[in-house]
């Protein structure tokens, strides 16, 4: 299973858990449900959502030895999440003067999300760039080995897919 499939599985699971929690959250916010009842009805979904979010964070923060193309998929996912977080930050700023009070805690949470996503994005881009540089160096040396008759062209052709 590739990174794209992992991301889709995790985000789909998170959305499904949110879908289970949201109706209860609406009732909690409306004052129709106590916090204890909310926890009782949503504990499983909240735990599942937290586990999936942790797995997604782990995939993003410790991608392992992925090829550059798989890192590009992760980078796209982080960039998308970063755009969503920045959009939430703008919406929170717009709500500052509205009738619905938005707490400072919400601003801090979104600001911290943006900071973490920025760091993750920088780290992933650095890893991808290093993989690309390594591949170029390795291919250069393989080509030189063919020119110097250390290896033959068919051997290089067999090795190339492992580097790309």
Helices and strands as residue ranges (DSSP letters): H 3-29, H 35-61, H 68-94, G 95-97, H 104-147, H 153-163
